[in-house]
Amino acid sequence: MSDNEIKDQIKDALRAVHKQEPPAFDEVWAAAELQHRKARRRYATFSGIAAAITVVTVVSGLWPSEEAGITDEYLIADSLLSGTQWSAPSDALMPQHEFDIYREMLFPMESTNLDEGSLL
């Protein structure tokens, strides 16, 4: 195939495409409106279903349970909490004292007696 034959085939194909008239504006507009209405209906249906599911979930969560009193989960949590003791992370860094410095000292830290005109 030569270049001229290829050019002729391309020209023939372009003429065939351009012979077709584009659709009328009214037809295109009607098709677009129909597609838009279908999309709006799908969106409205989806929104309605989501709202219904939300309402059912909220109502079922607010419905009072028939079981009143202590539940098993509470008993398990209570047993776990009563068996543990919290301590600050800095407690591991501080030295352990054998006595309470503020309660068990026999004499105050500073003297109120004057020794040569100054406090000891």
Stockholm file with secondary structure:
# STOCKHOLM 1.0

chainA/1-120         MSDNEIKDQIKDALRAVHKQEPPAFDEVWAAAELQHRKARRRYATFSGIAAAITVVTVVSGLWPSEEAGITDEYLIADSLLSGTQWSAPSDALMPQHEFDIYREMLFPMESTNLDEGSLL
#=GR chainA/1-120 SS CCHHHHHHHHHHHHHHHHHSCCCCHHHHHHHHHHHHHHHHHHHHHHHHHHHHHHHHHHHHHHSCCSCCSCCHHHHHHHHHHHTCCCCCGGGGTSCCCSSCTTTSCSSCSSCCSEETTEEC
#=GC SS_cons         CCHHHHHHHHHHHHHHHHHSCCCCHHHHHHHHHHHHHHHHHHHHHHHHHHHHHHHHHHHHHHSCCSCCSCCHHHHHHHHHHHTCCCCCGGGGTSCCCSSCTTTSCSSCSSCCSEETTEEC
//
